[in-house]
């Protein structure tokens, strides 16, 4: 197997595993509620999950767009734009999340109006929705982080986050539902906690791997520089040229022509 094939597989295989685990968050909720003794619980989780899928996937560009633009910046060796993509994508994600929180009641009522569930299922869906909506900042923020990681040719971190989210969701939901006697609110709380654990884990791994002991640039500018719509004049940051850092990956990307394969993989997201 050629070296370039191995490098592509190192990006693709963790991405495939991550995408396999995505439906598990919803399946776990349905499996747990299936043991609560009434079909209305399953209906509420199904409707709530469908509603959140519609809302969140409208903003999937946070992942796909960030991935493509970051990979282009990585190929050019543009350290400023690499960090700019991270800062701006997270800022946009959090701004959208705040908007969703402000408009949570109109969005909920519109969704229920379209779906037209029975009164019992409606009440349970409202309970599930009112808890899970507070995971919007974590979910959309993780969209942005995942796209940035993929753009940096690192799909192992998103895989670890996806697996961790599912493990946390299963354990917490089981404890809350069967241990503490909670029902739909227990399932919703488990999902909410798993979402925030995934986002916080992503932030920690991002800082440790790219901004900790061996930062990707020697001179990181204030946050306002990266969020400013018009670039502020200053001496461009230089890549950290120490061994086993980003510069090595950029050289490999140029020599092995990894820009096109990475762009194709980013489309998968």
N, C-alpha and C positions, 0 to 999 in steps of 0.2 A: 504493500500500500504506500502511495506517495505521501510525502510529508504534508502537502497541501490538503490531501484527502483527510488525514488525521486531524488537521486543524479545523476543517469544516465539521467533521464529526464531533469534535470537542464542543462546538457551539450548538450543533443540531440536536444531539442526543439529549442533553439536559433540557433543551427547549421542548422536545417531544414529551419527556417525562412530566415537565411542568404543566403542559396542556392536558395530559391525561388526568392529572390530579384536580384540575379546575372544577369539573362537575361533582366531585366528591363532597364539596361543602354543602350543596343542595341535597345530594343523596343521603348524606348522614342525617340531616334534619328530617327528611321524609321517613327514613328508617326508624328514627327514635319516636317520632309522633305516631307512627303506625302501631306502636305498642301502648298508646294512651287510651284505646278503647272506643274511639269515635272517628268516623270518616271525616267529620268537620275539621278536625285538627290537620289532617293531611291536606284537605282542600285549602285551608288557610295558609299553610306553608307553601303549597304549590302556587297560589295566587300571589302571595307576598314575594316569593322568589322570582316569579315571572315579571312582576312590576319592577323589581330592582334590576333585573337583567335588561329590561327595556331602557330604564333610566341610565344605567351605567354604561351600556355599550354604545349609547349615543356619543359618549366622550372617549371612545376607544382610540381616537386620534392622539390622545395624550401618550399612549404607548407606541403606536406605530410611527407617528410623526417624530417623536423624540428619538426613536431608534435610528431612523434613517439619517436625520440631521447630525446626530452624534457620531455615527459611523463615518460620515463625510468629513467631519472635523478631525476625527482620529486619523484618517488617511492623510489629511493635509498637515497633521502635526500642529493644529491650531488649538493650543491649550486654553486660551481665553474663551473660545467659542464652545469648547467641551464643557467648561464649567458654566458658561452662560446657558447652554441647553438644559443643564440640570436645574439651575436656579429658576429659570423662566418656566419650565414645565411644571415644577412643584408649585410655584406661585400661582400659575393658571389653575392647576388642579385644586388648590385650596380655595381660590376665589370661586370656582364653580361649586365646590362643596358647600361653602357658606351660602351661596345662592339657593342651593337645594334645601338646606336647612331652613332658610327663611320661607321658602315656598313649599315646605313639606306638606302642609294641609291641602292646599289646592291641588298639588300633584297626586296626593293620595285619593282625594275625592274624585278627581278626573279618571284615575285608573279604575276605581271601583265602579264608577258610572258606566264605563265601557264594558267591564267584565260582568257586572250585574250578578254578584253572588247572592246566596240566600242570607237572611238576616243573621243566622248563627255563624256562618262562615265569615260574613262581613265583620262581625265584632272581633272574631279571633284574628282576622287579617289585619285589622286596625291595630290590635295589640302587637302583633309581630312587626308591622311596619314602623310603629312609633318608637320601637327600640332599635331596630336595625338601621334606621335612617341616620342615626348618630355615628354610623361607621362610614358615612360618605367621605369625610376628609381622609380617612385611612385608606379606603378603597381607591379613590382617585389619585391620592398621593403615591400609592403603590403602583398604579398604572404608569405614572411618570418615572418612578425609580426603575421599574422593570424595563421600560423602553431605553432608559439611559444605560443600564447594565448591558443590555443586548447590543446597543451601539458601541459599547466599549469591548465587545467580543467576550463578554463574561456572562454566560447563561447558567453557570453553576449556582450563583447566588440566588437568582429567581427560583431555581429548582429547590434549593434548600428552604427558601421562604414558603413556597407552596406546600411542601411536605410538612413544615412546622405548623402552618395554619391549619391543615387538616387534622394533625395530631391534637393540637390545642382545642379545636372545635369538638372533636369526638370526646375528649376527656372532660372538658368543662360541661358540655351538654349532658353527658351521662350523669355527672355529679349533681347538676342542678335539677334535672328531671327526675331521676330515680333515687338520688340521695336526699335531696331537699324537698321533693314533692312538687316542684314547679312544673308547669305545662308548656304552653306556647311561649310564655315569657322566658322560660328556662332555655328553650331551643334558640330563641332570638338572642338572648344574652350570650350564649355560647358562641354564636356566629359573630356577634359584635366584638367580643373579647379576642377571638381569633383574628379578626380583621385588624384590630389595633396592634396585636402582637406581631403580625406580619409586617405592618408598616414601620413600627419601631425597630424591628429586627433589620429591615432594609436600610433604615437611616444609620443604624449602628455599623452595619457591614460596609456601607458606602463610606462612612467616615474612617473606619479602620483601614480599609484597603486603598483608599485614594487620597485621604487628607490627614492621615495620622503620622506615623513615624517617617514614612517615605511618600510625601505628597506628590501629586502628579506635576505640580509646578512649584518653583522655588518661591515665587512671590504672588500670593493670593490677594486680590484686590478686595476692597469693601463690597458688601452685597449690593449696594446701590449701583455700583459700576456694571455688574452683570445684569441687573434688572432695568437699567436705563435704556429707553427706546433708541436714543442716539448715543453711539459710543463716546465715552469721556476720554479725552486725549491723555495718554500716559505711555510709558515705556512698556511694550507688550511683554507679558510673562513668558518665561522660557521653560521648556520642559525639563524636568528633573532627569539628568542623563546618567544617574547611577544605575548599576547593573540590576536586572530583574525588575525594572520599572517600566513605565509606559513607553519610554523611548524605544526600548527593545521591541515591544509589540508593534510600534509604528514602522520600524525598519522592516520587520517581518512582513507587515501588511503590504508595504511597497514592493518588496522583493518577490513575494509569493502571489501578488495581485489578488489580495483578499478583499478588496473593496467591493467587487461585484458579487462574490459569494455572500459576503456579509449583508449586502443590500438585499439580495434575494431572501436571505433568512429573515431579515427585518420585515419583509412583506408577509411572512407567515404569521406575524403578530398583528 
